[in-house]
Amino acid sequence: QLDSSSSVVREIHFRRGILTARQSVQEVRTYTIRNVDQKPKTLVLEHPVRPNFKLVTLQPAETTASAYRFEIKLAAGAAEKFPVAEERVFDSTYAVANLTPDVLAGYIQNKALSEAARAQLEKIAAQKRAIAETGGAISRTEREVNDLANDQGRLRQNIDSLNRVAGQQEQVQQYARQLAGQEAALAAARDRLAGLRKKQAALESDLNSLIEKMEF
């Protein structure tokens, strides 16, 4: 049975916008072995050879193309558990530009990272958080602009309809005042939106510069 599995990042490197993490996955399979005879025996356990996996500590008595063979001495009627630990080491590559601040935070906390590299990744994560916050503000402001524009459309329709009806000038003037107030609010919202988009572009440019300069 598969008793446990764990993954550890051993090394982290970065070059030309690509982060490479060398990871180690260790699996432990535990066998339960019994000697049903009433005299001591040496039992042979076969464990399959798996591509890219290597034994961590045990040395087999024999290795074939498909299996490791372990010799296990058991007392009469005895039973014991025999764990076999294996490890697979592999590299994973990621474009830093595509990593979220949360994913970067996981690498920042890794002990395999040097302090200089940690500082660089922290700057990038902070920049990405600032970009995300600005993106959220842009979305909220875009909704505000759309809502104001839709309200203005309804007010203009109401004014147009009431202008065709006698005795509705007071209501028309009220709608006109509301429309004028919304014009100012809409202009202010559009100005904020333009400023936020300019800020986002500057933040993204700074992020690209940080990524281009980073290497460890």
Salt bridges, closest charged atoms under 4 A:
GLU11 OE1 - HIS13 NE2 3.11
GLU27 OE1 - ARG29 NH2 3.84
GLU27 OE1 - ARG50 NH2 3.01
ASP37 OD2 - LYS41 NZ 2.45
GLU46 OE2 - ARG69 NE 2.63
GLU62 OE1 - ARG69 NH1 3.36
GLU86 OE1 - HIS47 NE2 2.89
GLU86 OE1 - ARG50 NH2 3.05
GLU87 OE2 - ARG10 NH2 2.63
ASP91 OD1 - ARG22 NE 2.75
GLU115 OE2 - ARG118 NE 3.37
GLU142 OE2 - ARG197 NH2 2.72
GLU144 OE1 - ARG192 NH2 2.59
ASP151 OD1 - ARG154 NH2 2.07
ASP160 OD2 - ARG164 NH2 2.90
GLU183 OE2 - ARG156 NH2 2.84
GLU215 OE2 - ARG15 NE 3.94
